[in-house]
Amino acid sequence: MLPVLHQVFGSTLVVAGLIVLPLPIPFGLIMLTIGFALLAPYIPFVQRLIKTMRTKWPDLDQSLRRYRDKFPPVIKKTIDKTHPTAPAE
């Protein structure tokens, strides 16, 4: 039941984030980030996208690794799966 809720809520946040992205206040980026974090454990495309972003921007990768222990287990698992040197699934 929880994976279904994650996917529904994550999809809703991604769509809403894309809609409000042009606003001057960065609510759209926050919504997209949370939405992708919820979708990543279940959708391989999102995992590849995050892995590419972490490879391209080492500061993002370093921040995710630094704060990994403060996230809930589902996000910790995603951070581990999307590490740039992690094997592809």
N, C-alpha and C positions, 0 to 999 in steps of 0.2 A: 504494500500500500504506500509506503513512504517513497519508493522510487517513482511511482506514478505522480505523487504530489510534487516531488522535486522537478520532474519533467514539465508538468503543467505550469507550476509557478515560475520555473526558469524560462519557459517559452513566453509566458505572459510578460515577464520582466524584459526580455530581449525585444519583443515587439513594442512594448511601451517605451523602452529606452530609445529605440530607433525613431519613434514618433517625436519624443521630446528632445532629441539630440540637438536640434538647431537652436534651442533656447540658450540665452546667455549664461544661465546658471547651469553648472555641469551635472544636473540630475540624470540626464541621459547616460552619461558615462558611468555613473554609479550604478544605475539600473542594469546596464549592459554587463558590467563586471560581475555583479551578483548573479544575474541570469546565466551567464556563461559558466560561472563557478558551479551552479546547480546542475547544469546540463552536462558538463564535462565528464562525470563518471559514467554516463550512459550513452553518449554519442561520440563515436570515434572521430568524426570531422572536427568537433569542437576540441577534442584532445590534440589533434594535429595542429589546429590553429593556435592553441595556447603554447604548444611546444615550439612552434615557429616563432611566436612572439618572444618567448624566453630565450631562444637562440639569438634573435636579432637584437634584443635589448638586455644585456647582462645585468643592468641595474634592477630591472624587474625580477629577473631570476634570483638575484641576491636578496631582494626584499621578501620574496615568497619563501625562500629558504630560512631567512632570519625569523619570520613570524609564523612559521609552519606550526609550531607547538601551541599556538594560541587559537587555532581554528578548530572547528568541530571535525570529527573523524572522517566524514565524507569529503571535506575539503583537503584534509591531510593526505588522503588516498589520491586525490586528484593531483595535488602538488607532486607527489612521488611519481605518479604515472606520466606526468608531462615534463619531467626533468629532461633537459636537452640530451643527456647521455643515456637516458633510459632506453631499453630495447623496445622496438615497435611491437605492438600487439597484432 
